[in-house]
Amino acid sequence: MYDEPHRVGPLLIGDQPLPHDADMEASVLSCYLQDPVKVSDQLSDLTEESFYVPNNMILFRAMRELTNKRYDWDFAEFCNYLYDLNVFDQVGGMEEMRNLRNRVPTIANVDRYAGFVANYHTARKLIRAAANLQGLAFETPAADINSLMDSAEKEILDISRTKNDVGFQHISTMVDGALKNMVGVANNDPECCGLGTGYRGLNDLIMGFRAEYIVFAARPSIGKTALWSNIFKRIASYGHPVGNITLEMSAEKLTQRYINEHAGLNPRNIFHGKIPYNHWYPEAEKAAGYISALPIYFYDAQPQIGDIKRRCRELVSQHGVKIIGIDYLQLMRGDGKFFSREEEVASISWEIKSMVKELGIPIIVLAQLNRGAEGGGSGMSSIRGSGAIEQDADIIGVLERDRETDSEEAAAVAEREEGIKTKLVICKNRDGATGIVKLLFFPHCTRFDEETRISNEDIPGH
């Protein structure tokens, strides 16, 4: 006897059948029986689980199996195959098979029939997921609710991705798109080069921000948060929404930085009364007006990775952000129990990597270097917490400069409100070159400029 068809979940919720359309299922099978060669590829997104009626599941499964053995089978061969499987009478015998074959007059509408079947399958999966989550919500301890919420969102998104999955694709279908992308990169087409970083040297190395996991690391008080906010302001100035998830600095404090950087104001001079109110406030007000019009979004997230992932999804779904920054990695906490902090950070790093793939946008994560980097050894292996970050990240940049307390020269430059020479060392770039981006850092207003000043119009990709 043929094995029972595989089915995920029950046929009923209470006394109510789950959503389905038996007529549409039969129409799909009718088209398959009429011309298996033409129809088979058009049904590549369907599986036996896509069918609700048990006999329809059996028939579709048998058709798929026979197609794998002989692509151009005919009606008589299929009936014989059902007979060999000992299910011919179970599915209605010869009369039912003939009725099924003649159910629709043409295969022209097979895509529409298959679309209905697939959509009802999605509806059933959503209902079953909701019922499962309802049960888990009753049983889950309060301490694990964040993890449950993340699982719930992921399950719904997995259903959505499965619905839109195009299946296996032959390399020949990719060639035209690959060549078009290469031409676009050569011509600095923004659609192909990723988001412009706002800094020519950085663009030259990484060709813009694409859907990658990017880590910017530095010792404390070097300016990694400032670099992040400078980049995001430049991206937002071209109309691309950006999302800031802040674990260390409040959204209001970060906004003050945006205003001071844009206006070139030194907050210490303001707060210590060294500049008259009527001198600095008009500039601050003008900068605030400019900043408020930019598509910049903040979220003061909880440190748990589950909450951060939910906020990332909200930023993309509700505000259409094109890039997200998280400040900073070592403040994040994993969901669940871990034997060591290194294991926890490795889990967090992998979750971020997965989030990049899920959302299809770049995510920049700031990170601190360990104490050994104070002596000058500030390679990517010095990132505090776990070697998994070094392995998972697609791009790693390490910010290096003298602090004002490190040298008299740096202190004097900062006192004159001039730029301190700074290097952003791209020490890992999975799809491109490594190298050094030379910058100038102005500590008084937390601004980064290129060592060779250029105008925004000169930035490739814009």
C-alpha positions as CSV (number, residue, x, y, z in Angstrom):
1,M,0.0,0.0,0.0
2,Y,1.2,3.5,-0.8
3,D,2.4,5.4,2.2
4,E,0.0,8.0,3.7
5,P,0.8,11.5,2.2
6,H,2.9,13.8,4.4
7,R,0.8,16.5,6.0
8,V,1.9,19.2,8.5
9,G,-0.8,20.0,11.0
10,P,-4.5,19.1,11.4
11,L,-7.3,19.4,8.8
12,L,-9.6,21.1,11.2
13,I,-9.4,23.9,13.8
14,G,-12.2,22.9,16.1
15,D,-15.1,21.9,13.8
16,Q,-14.1,24.2,11.0
17,P,-12.1,23.0,8.0
18,L,-9.0,25.0,7.2
19,P,-9.1,27.3,4.1
20,H,-8.9,25.4,0.8
21,D,-10.6,25.1,-2.6
22,A,-11.1,21.5,-3.8
23,D,-12.1,22.7,-7.3
24,M,-8.9,24.6,-7.8
25,E,-6.8,21.6,-6.6
26,A,-8.6,19.3,-9.0
27,S,-8.0,21.9,-11.8
28,V,-4.3,21.9,-11.2
29,L,-4.2,18.1,-11.3
30,S,-6.3,18.1,-14.5
31,C,-3.7,20.3,-16.2
32,Y,-0.9,18.1,-15.0
33,L,-2.7,15.0,-16.5
34,Q,-3.3,16.7,-19.8
35,D,0.3,17.9,-20.5
36,P,2.9,16.9,-17.8
37,V,5.8,18.2,-19.9
38,K,4.5,21.8,-20.2
39,V,2.8,21.9,-16.8
40,S,5.5,20.4,-14.5
41,D,7.8,23.4,-14.4
42,Q,4.8,25.8,-13.9
43,L,4.0,23.9,-10.7
44,S,7.5,23.9,-9.2
45,D,6.4,26.0,-6.3
46,L,3.8,23.4,-5.2
47,T,4.4,20.4,-3.0
48,E,2.0,17.7,-1.8
49,E,1.5,19.7,1.4
50,S,0.0,22.5,-0.8
51,F,-3.1,20.3,-1.3
52,Y,-5.8,19.9,1.3
53,V,-7.9,17.0,0.0
54,P,-6.1,13.7,0.9
55,N,-6.7,12.1,-2.5
56,N,-5.4,15.2,-4.2
57,M,-2.2,15.0,-2.1
58,I,-1.8,11.4,-3.2
59,L,-2.3,12.2,-6.9
60,F,0.1,15.1,-6.9
61,R,2.8,13.2,-5.1
62,A,2.4,10.3,-7.6
63,M,2.6,12.8,-10.5
64,R,5.8,14.3,-9.1
65,E,7.4,10.9,-8.6
66,L,6.5,9.7,-12.1
67,T,7.9,13.0,-13.6
68,N,11.2,12.3,-11.8
69,K,11.3,8.9,-13.4
70,R,9.9,9.7,-16.9
71,Y,9.4,13.4,-17.8
72,D,7.0,12.8,-20.7
73,W,4.6,10.2,-19.2
74,D,1.0,10.0,-20.5
75,F,-2.4,9.3,-19.0
76,A,-2.2,5.5,-19.4
77,E,1.2,5.3,-17.8
78,F,0.0,7.4,-14.8
79,C,-3.0,5.1,-14.3
80,N,-0.6,2.1,-14.4
81,Y,1.6,3.8,-11.9
82,L,-1.3,4.3,-9.5
83,Y,-2.2,0.7,-9.9
84,D,1.4,-0.4,-9.1
85,L,1.2,1.8,-5.9
86,N,-2.1,0.0,-4.9
87,V,-3.9,3.3,-4.7
88,F,-5.8,3.2,-8.1
89,D,-9.1,2.2,-6.5
90,Q,-8.5,4.4,-3.5
91,V,-8.5,7.6,-5.7
92,G,-11.6,6.6,-7.6
93,G,-10.5,4.2,-10.4
94,M,-10.6,4.8,-14.1
95,E,-13.8,6.7,-14.3
96,E,-12.6,9.3,-11.7
97,M,-9.3,9.6,-13.5
98,R,-11.0,10.3,-16.8
99,N,-13.3,12.9,-15.2
100,L,-10.3,14.5,-13.6
101,R,-8.3,14.7,-16.8
102,N,-11.3,16.3,-18.6
103,R,-12.2,18.7,-15.8
104,V,-10.7,21.8,-17.5
105,P,-10.7,22.3,-21.3
106,T,-7.2,23.8,-21.5
107,I,-4.0,24.2,-19.5
108,A,-3.9,27.9,-20.3
109,N,-5.0,28.9,-16.8
110,V,-2.8,26.5,-14.8
111,D,-0.8,29.4,-13.2
112,R,-4.0,30.9,-11.8
113,Y,-5.2,27.6,-10.5
114,A,-1.8,27.0,-8.9
115,G,-1.8,30.5,-7.4
116,F,-5.1,29.8,-5.5
117,V,-3.8,26.5,-4.2
118,A,-0.5,28.1,-3.0
119,N,-2.4,31.0,-1.3
120,Y,-4.7,28.7,0.6
121,H,-1.7,26.6,1.7
122,T,-0.1,29.8,3.0
123,A,-3.3,30.7,4.9
124,R,-3.3,27.2,6.5
125,K,0.3,27.6,7.6
126,L,-0.5,31.0,9.2
127,I,-3.5,29.5,11.1
128,R,-1.4,26.6,12.3
129,A,1.4,28.9,13.3
130,A,-1.0,31.1,15.3
131,A,-2.5,28.1,17.0
132,N,1.0,26.8,17.9
133,L,2.1,30.2,19.2
134,Q,-1.1,30.5,21.3
135,G,-0.2,27.3,23.1
136,L,3.4,28.3,23.6
137,A,2.3,31.7,25.0
138,F,0.4,29.9,27.7
139,E,3.3,27.7,28.6
140,T,6.3,30.0,28.2
141,P,7.8,31.4,31.4
142,A,7.9,35.2,31.7
143,A,11.7,35.3,31.4
144,D,11.6,33.7,28.0
145,I,8.8,35.8,26.4
146,N,11.3,37.9,24.4
147,S,12.6,34.7,22.8
148,L,9.1,33.6,22.1
149,M,8.3,36.9,20.4
150,D,11.4,36.7,18.2
151,S,10.4,33.1,17.3
152,A,6.9,34.3,16.4
153,E,8.1,37.0,14.1
154,K,10.6,34.6,12.5
155,E,8.0,32.0,11.9
156,I,5.7,34.4,10.1
157,L,8.6,35.8,8.0
158,D,9.7,32.2,7.1
159,I,6.2,31.6,5.8
160,S,6.4,34.8,3.7
161,R,9.8,33.9,2.3
162,T,8.7,30.4,1.4
163,K,5.7,31.8,-0.4
164,N,8.0,34.1,-2.4
165,D,10.7,31.5,-3.0
166,V,11.4,31.1,-6.7
167,G,13.1,27.7,-6.1
168,F,16.3,26.5,-7.9
169,Q,17.5,28.6,-10.7
170,H,19.9,27.7,-13.5
171,I,23.0,29.8,-13.8
172,S,21.9,30.9,-17.3
173,T,19.1,32.9,-15.8
174,M,21.6,34.8,-13.7
175,V,24.0,35.8,-16.5
176,D,22.2,38.9,-17.8
177,G,21.7,40.3,-14.3
178,A,25.3,39.7,-13.4
179,L,26.6,41.5,-16.5
180,K,24.2,44.4,-16.0
181,N,25.5,44.8,-12.4
182,M,29.1,44.8,-13.6
183,V,28.4,47.5,-16.1
184,G,26.5,49.5,-13.4
185,V,29.5,49.2,-11.0
186,A,31.8,50.4,-13.7
187,N,29.6,53.4,-14.4
188,N,29.1,54.2,-10.7
189,D,25.3,53.5,-10.9
190,P,23.9,53.9,-7.3
191,E,21.6,50.9,-7.9
192,C,24.6,48.6,-8.4
193,C,27.2,50.2,-6.1
194,G,25.2,50.1,-2.9
195,L,24.6,53.1,-0.7
196,G,27.2,55.8,-1.0
197,T,29.1,56.1,2.3
198,G,29.7,59.8,1.9
199,Y,33.5,59.4,1.9
200,R,35.3,58.9,-1.4
201,G,38.2,56.8,0.1
202,L,35.7,54.4,1.8
203,N,33.6,54.1,-1.4
204,D,36.7,53.3,-3.4
205,L,37.5,50.4,-1.1
206,I,34.1,48.8,-0.4
207,M,32.0,50.2,-3.4
208,G,29.3,51.4,-1.0
209,F,27.2,49.7,1.6
210,R,25.4,46.6,0.4
211,A,23.5,43.9,2.3
212,E,26.5,43.0,4.5
213,Y,27.4,42.7,8.1
214,I,29.8,45.5,8.8
215,V,31.8,46.1,12.0
216,F,33.5,49.4,12.9
217,A,35.8,48.9,15.9
218,A,37.9,51.2,18.0
219,R,39.3,51.8,21.4
220,P,37.1,53.9,23.8
221,S,36.8,57.6,23.0
222,I,38.4,57.4,19.5
223,G,35.2,58.4,17.7
224,K,33.4,55.2,16.4
225,T,30.0,56.6,17.3
226,A,30.8,59.9,15.7
227,L,32.0,58.2,12.5
228,W,28.7,56.1,12.4
229,S,26.5,59.2,12.9
230,N,28.5,61.2,10.3
231,I,28.1,58.4,7.7
232,F,24.4,58.1,8.5
233,K,23.7,61.8,8.2
234,R,25.4,61.8,4.7
235,I,23.4,58.8,3.6
236,A,20.1,60.4,4.9
237,S,21.0,63.7,3.1
238,Y,20.4,61.8,-0.2
239,G,17.0,60.7,0.9
240,H,17.8,57.2,2.1
241,P,16.2,56.4,5.4
242,V,18.6,55.2,8.1
243,G,17.9,53.5,11.4
244,N,19.9,54.0,14.6
245,I,19.6,51.5,17.5
246,T,21.3,53.0,20.5
247,L,22.3,50.9,23.5
248,E,24.8,53.3,25.0
249,M,23.8,56.9,24.1
250,S,20.3,58.2,24.3
251,A,18.5,59.2,21.1
252,E,18.4,62.8,22.4
253,K,22.1,62.9,23.1
254,L,22.8,61.5,19.6
255,T,20.6,64.1,18.1
256,Q,22.6,66.8,19.8
257,R,25.7,65.4,18.2
258,Y,24.0,65.5,14.8
259,I,23.2,69.2,15.4
260,N,26.6,70.1,16.8
261,E,28.4,68.3,13.9
262,H,26.3,70.0,11.2
263,A,26.7,73.4,12.8
264,G,30.4,73.0,13.7
265,L,29.6,73.8,17.3
266,N,31.7,72.9,20.3
267,P,29.3,71.9,23.1
268,R,31.8,72.6,25.8
269,N,32.0,76.2,24.8
270,I,28.2,76.4,24.8
271,F,27.7,74.8,28.2
272,H,30.6,76.7,29.8
273,G,29.2,80.0,28.6
274,K,32.3,80.8,26.4
275,I,30.1,81.7,23.4
276,P,27.2,84.2,23.8
277,Y,23.7,82.7,23.3
278,N,22.9,84.9,20.3
279,H,26.1,83.7,18.6
280,W,25.6,79.9,18.8
281,Y,21.8,79.5,19.0
282,P,20.9,80.7,15.5
283,E,23.4,78.3,14.0
284,A,22.1,75.4,16.2
285,E,18.5,76.3,15.2
286,K,19.4,76.3,11.5
287,A,21.2,72.9,11.9
288,A,18.3,71.5,13.8
289,G,15.9,72.5,11.0
290,Y,18.1,70.7,8.5
291,I,18.5,67.6,10.6
292,S,14.8,67.3,11.5
293,A,14.0,67.1,7.7
294,L,16.3,64.1,7.2
295,P,14.9,60.5,7.2
296,I,16.8,59.5,10.4
297,Y,15.1,57.1,12.9
298,F,16.1,56.2,16.4
299,Y,15.3,53.4,18.8
300,D,16.6,53.1,22.3
301,A,16.4,49.3,22.3
302,Q,16.8,46.8,25.1
303,P,20.1,45.0,25.0
304,Q,18.6,41.6,24.3
305,I,19.2,40.4,20.7
306,G,15.6,39.3,20.3
307,D,14.3,42.9,21.0
308,I,17.0,44.4,18.7
309,K,15.9,42.0,15.9
310,R,12.3,43.0,16.3
311,R,13.2,46.7,16.2
312,C,15.3,46.2,13.0
313,R,12.3,44.5,11.3
314,E,10.0,47.4,12.4
315,L,12.5,50.0,11.0
316,V,12.5,48.2,7.6
317,S,8.7,47.4,7.5
318,Q,7.4,50.7,8.9
319,H,10.0,53.3,7.8
320,G,11.7,51.6,4.8
321,V,15.2,52.2,6.2
322,K,18.0,51.2,3.9
323,I,20.8,50.7,6.5
324,I,20.8,50.1,10.3
325,G,23.5,50.9,12.8
326,I,23.8,49.4,16.3
327,D,25.9,51.0,19.0
328,Y,27.5,48.8,20.3
329,L,28.0,45.0,20.2
330,Q,29.5,44.4,23.6
331,L,26.5,45.9,25.3
332,M,24.2,43.4,23.6
333,R,22.8,40.3,25.4
334,G,21.9,37.0,23.9
335,D,18.6,35.2,24.4
336,G,18.9,32.1,26.5
337,K,21.7,30.7,28.7
338,F,25.4,30.5,27.7
339,F,28.4,28.9,29.3
340,S,30.6,31.9,28.6
341,R,30.5,35.4,27.4
342,E,32.5,34.4,24.3
343,E,29.8,31.9,23.4
344,E,27.1,34.5,24.0
345,V,28.9,37.1,21.7
346,A,29.3,34.4,19.1
347,S,25.6,33.7,19.2
348,I,24.8,37.5,18.9
349,S,27.2,37.9,16.0
350,W,25.5,35.0,14.1
351,E,22.1,36.5,14.8
352,I,23.2,39.8,13.2
353,K,24.6,37.9,10.2
354,S,21.2,36.2,9.8
355,M,19.4,39.5,10.2
356,V,21.4,41.0,7.3
357,K,20.3,38.1,5.1
358,E,16.7,38.3,6.3
359,L,16.2,42.0,5.8
360,G,18.5,42.4,2.7
361,I,20.1,45.6,3.9
362,P,23.5,46.5,5.4
363,I,23.9,46.5,9.2
364,I,26.7,48.4,10.8
365,V,27.7,47.3,14.3
366,L,30.1,49.2,16.5
367,A,32.5,47.3,18.6
368,Q,35.2,48.0,21.2
369,L,38.7,46.7,20.9
370,N,40.2,44.9,23.9
371,R,42.8,46.4,26.2
372,G,45.7,44.9,24.3
373,A,44.9,47.3,21.5
374,E,46.0,50.3,23.6
375,G,49.6,49.3,22.8
376,G,49.0,49.8,19.1
377,G,48.0,46.3,18.0
378,S,44.6,47.2,16.8
379,G,43.9,44.6,14.1
380,M,40.5,42.9,13.8
381,S,41.7,40.1,16.1
382,S,41.6,42.7,18.9
383,I,37.8,43.1,18.8
384,R,36.6,42.4,22.3
385,G,34.5,39.4,23.0
386,S,34.8,36.6,20.4
387,G,36.7,35.5,17.3
388,A,33.3,34.8,15.8
389,I,32.9,38.5,15.0
390,E,36.1,38.4,12.9
391,Q,34.7,35.3,11.1
392,D,31.1,36.4,10.6
393,A,31.6,40.0,9.5
394,D,31.8,40.8,5.8
395,I,33.6,44.1,6.4
396,I,35.7,45.1,9.4
397,G,37.1,48.6,9.8
398,V,39.3,49.7,12.7
399,L,39.5,53.4,13.6
400,E,42.9,54.6,14.7
401,R,44.1,58.0,16.0
402,D,45.9,59.6,18.9
403,R,43.6,60.7,21.7
404,E,44.1,64.2,23.0
405,T,45.5,62.6,26.1
406,D,47.8,60.4,24.1
407,S,50.1,63.1,22.7
408,E,50.8,66.8,23.0
409,E,50.4,67.2,19.3
410,A,46.9,65.8,19.3
411,A,45.9,67.9,22.3
412,A,47.2,71.1,20.6
413,V,45.4,70.3,17.3
414,A,42.2,69.7,19.2
415,E,42.6,72.9,21.2
416,R,42.9,74.9,17.9
417,E,39.7,73.0,16.8
418,E,41.5,71.6,13.8
419,G,41.3,68.0,12.5
420,I,43.4,65.2,14.1
421,K,44.8,62.8,11.5
422,T,42.8,59.5,11.7
423,K,42.9,56.2,9.8
424,L,40.0,53.9,9.2
425,V,41.8,50.6,8.4
426,I,39.6,48.3,6.4
427,C,41.3,45.0,7.5
428,K,38.6,42.7,6.1
429,N,36.5,43.1,3.0
430,R,35.0,39.8,1.9
431,D,34.2,41.0,-1.7
432,G,36.8,43.6,-2.3
433,A,40.1,45.3,-1.3
434,T,41.5,46.2,2.1
435,G,43.3,49.4,2.8
436,I,43.4,52.6,4.7
437,V,40.9,55.5,4.5
438,K,42.6,58.8,5.7
439,L,40.3,61.1,7.6
440,L,40.5,64.1,9.8
441,F,38.6,64.1,13.1
442,F,37.4,67.4,14.7
443,P,36.7,66.4,18.3
444,H,35.1,69.7,19.2
445,C,32.1,69.0,17.0
446,T,32.6,65.2,16.5
447,R,32.9,65.6,12.7
448,F,34.9,63.4,10.3
449,D,36.1,64.8,7.0
450,E,38.4,63.3,4.4
451,E,42.0,64.3,4.7
452,T,41.7,65.8,1.2
453,R,38.5,67.8,1.4
454,I,36.0,67.2,-1.4
455,S,32.4,68.3,-2.1
456,N,29.5,66.0,-1.9
457,E,29.0,66.2,-5.6
458,D,32.3,64.5,-6.1
459,I,31.3,61.4,-4.2
460,P,30.9,58.4,-6.5
461,G,27.4,56.9,-6.8
462,H,25.6,60.2,-6.3
